[in-house]
């Protein structure tokens, strides 16, 4: 038996709910000097607001960037999630369970745009495109491996084996999904480590697949908090 499997080379990131704006940062920061302020007062001087956010970012006054919330739905390979959940401070996760539901046969194969070959040593390396033969081998071997693994999973389920046991046959290229909730400060820390960006003062070398998730998250966040995002880039993409 060869299972019908679905192959993906992309990831899904959807902003499902939020309470996040630049006003949240200003409101939180100004309470220390002006007490409680109305939104009308906060909106009176846009240039001053822009300057305050830039000052907070530059001098790393971080707590005003925590008074907001964003919840993302993420669908990506399991190996991305295992890297993702290294980020614990300011994050909350709920992932789909292989104990309680039968897992769908959706698996990751990198696209032809994904560089395959590592050159150099850890801490000082780069990735370059693979040859046509290398791309063909990756696609062929991963597909065959996924088919065999999912066949084994299904066979065990048909024998009455519990889902939580049968899932041990499945590889980290399997897609999973989760809700991930964060604030702007924790997201900035994530982006500083999981994106490679020309404005970064501290270089980072993320795996491409988690960077794909990070890029989509950043796009959503930038639309919600454009002043904060601009200040993050201006001051070297270092979380305050």
C-alpha positions in Angstrom: 0.0 0.0 0.0 1.3 3.5 -0.9 -0.6 6.3 0.8 -1.7 9.4 -1.1 0.3 12.2 0.5 0.2 15.9 0.0 3.5 17.8 -0.5 4.0 21.4 0.5 6.9 23.8 0.2 5.3 26.8 1.8 4.0 27.7 5.3 0.8 29.3 6.5 0.7 32.2 8.9 -2.6 33.9 9.7 -3.2 36.7 12.2 -6.5 35.4 13.8 -7.0 38.1 16.5 -5.1 41.0 18.0 -5.1 43.9 20.4 -2.0 45.7 19.1 -1.2 49.2 18.0 1.4 51.9 18.4 -1.0 53.7 20.8 -0.6 50.8 23.2 3.1 51.6 23.5 2.6 55.3 24.0 -0.2 54.8 26.5 2.0 52.5 28.6 5.1 54.7 28.4 3.5 58.0 29.2 1.8 56.8 32.4 5.2 57.1 34.1 5.4 60.9 33.5 1.9 62.1 32.8 -0.4 59.6 34.5 -3.4 58.1 32.6 -4.1 59.7 29.2 -7.0 59.4 26.8 -6.5 58.2 23.2 -7.3 61.8 22.1 -4.4 63.1 24.1 -2.1 60.4 22.7 -3.0 61.3 19.1 -2.4 65.0 19.4 1.2 65.1 18.3 2.1 62.3 15.8 5.8 63.4 15.4 6.3 63.4 19.2 4.8 60.0 19.3 7.1 58.7 16.7 10.1 60.2 18.5 9.0 58.6 21.8 8.8 55.2 20.3 12.2 55.6 18.7 13.6 56.7 22.1 12.2 53.7 23.9 13.6 51.4 21.3 17.0 53.0 21.2 17.5 53.1 24.9 15.9 49.7 25.4 13.0 50.6 27.6 11.2 47.4 26.8 8.1 47.1 29.0 5.9 49.6 27.1 6.1 47.2 24.1 4.5 44.4 26.1 1.0 45.9 26.5 -0.5 44.3 23.4 -1.3 40.9 22.0 -1.3 39.1 18.7 -2.5 35.5 18.0 -1.3 33.7 14.9 -2.4 30.5 13.3 0.7 28.7 12.0 0.9 25.6 9.8 4.4 24.4 9.2 6.6 21.2 9.5 7.3 19.8 12.9 11.0 20.7 12.8 10.0 24.3 12.6 7.8 24.0 15.6 10.6 22.5 17.6 12.8 25.5 16.9 9.9 27.8 17.5 9.2 26.6 21.0 12.7 27.5 22.1 11.0 30.9 22.4 9.2 30.8 25.8 9.2 34.2 27.4 6.2 36.2 26.3 4.8 33.4 24.1 1.9 30.9 24.5 1.3 27.9 22.3 -1.4 25.4 21.6 -0.6 22.7 19.0 -2.7 20.1 17.4 -2.5 16.7 19.1 -1.4 13.4 17.6 -2.9 11.7 20.6 -6.4 12.8 20.0 -6.8 13.1 16.2 -5.6 11.2 13.2 -2.8 13.2 11.6 -3.2 14.2 8.0 -0.6 13.1 5.4 0.8 16.5 4.6 4.6 16.7 4.3 7.3 19.2 3.5 9.6 19.2 0.5 11.7 22.3 -0.1 11.1 24.2 -3.2 13.8 24.7 -5.9 14.4 28.2 -4.5 15.6 26.8 -1.2 19.4 26.5 -1.0 20.6 23.0 -0.3 24.3 23.0 0.2 26.1 24.3 3.3 29.6 25.8 2.8 31.9 26.6 5.7 31.8 25.6 9.4 29.3 26.3 12.2 29.4 29.9 13.1 30.8 30.8 9.8 28.9 29.2 6.9 26.5 30.0 4.1 24.1 28.1 2.0 24.2 27.9 -1.8 21.8 26.4 -4.4 22.0 22.7 -5.1 22.5 21.0 -8.4 19.5 19.7 -10.4 20.5 16.2 -9.3 20.5 17.2 -5.7 17.1 18.7 -5.9 15.8 15.6 -7.7 17.3 13.4 -5.0 15.7 15.5 -2.2 12.3 15.4 -3.8 12.5 11.7 -4.5 13.9 10.4 -1.3 11.7 12.6 0.9 8.6 11.6 -0.9 9.4 7.9 -0.7 10.3 8.2 3.0 7.0 10.0 3.7 5.0 7.4 1.9 6.6 4.6 3.8 6.2 6.3 7.1 2.6 7.2 6.6 1.8 3.6 5.4 3.3 2.3 8.7 1.2 4.8 10.7 -2.0 3.8 8.9 -1.2 0.1 9.3 -0.8 0.4 13.0 -4.0 2.4 13.4 -5.9 -0.4 11.4 -4.5 -2.9 13.9 -6.1 -0.9 16.7 -2.8 0.7 18.0 -3.4 3.9 19.8 -2.7 7.1 17.9 -0.2 8.3 20.4 1.9 5.1 19.7 1.5 4.9 16.0 2.6 8.5 15.5 6.1 7.5 16.4 6.5 6.4 12.8 6.1 9.9 11.4 9.0 12.1 10.5 9.6 15.8 11.4 8.7 16.8 7.9 5.0 16.2 8.8 3.0 19.4 8.9 1.4 20.4 12.2 -0.6 23.5 13.3 -0.8 25.7 16.3 -2.0 29.0 17.8 0.9 31.2 18.9 0.2 34.3 21.0 2.8 36.9 21.7 3.4 40.6 22.4 5.5 43.0 20.3 8.5 42.8 22.5 8.6 39.0 22.4 8.0 39.0 18.7 10.9 41.4 18.1 13.2 39.1 20.0 11.9 36.2 17.8 12.5 38.2 14.7 16.0 39.3 15.7 17.0 35.6 15.9 14.9 34.1 13.1 15.4 36.5 10.2 18.5 37.5 8.3 18.1 41.2 7.6 20.4 43.9 6.3 19.4 46.4 9.1 20.4 44.0 11.9 23.4 45.1 14.0 23.7 41.5 15.3 23.8 39.0 12.5 21.6 35.9 12.7 21.6 32.7 10.6 18.2 31.2 10.9 17.1 28.0 9.1 15.1 29.1 6.1 11.9 27.3 7.0 11.4 29.1 10.3 12.5 32.4 8.6 9.6 31.9 6.2 7.2 31.9 9.2 9.0 34.9 10.8 8.7 36.9 7.6 5.0 36.4 7.4 4.5 37.3 11.1 6.6 40.4 10.6 4.5 41.5 7.7 1.3 41.3 9.8 2.9 43.0 12.8 4.3 45.9 10.6 0.8 46.7 9.4 -0.5 46.8 13.0 2.3 48.8 14.6 4.1 50.7 11.8 5.9 53.2 14.1 7.2 50.4 16.4 8.3 48.3 13.4 10.1 51.3 11.8 11.9 52.0 15.1 12.9 48.3 15.4 14.6 48.5 12.0 16.1 51.9 12.6 17.8 50.7 15.8 19.3 47.5 14.5 16.5 45.0 14.9 17.4 44.4 18.6 14.5 43.7 20.9 14.3 46.4 23.7 
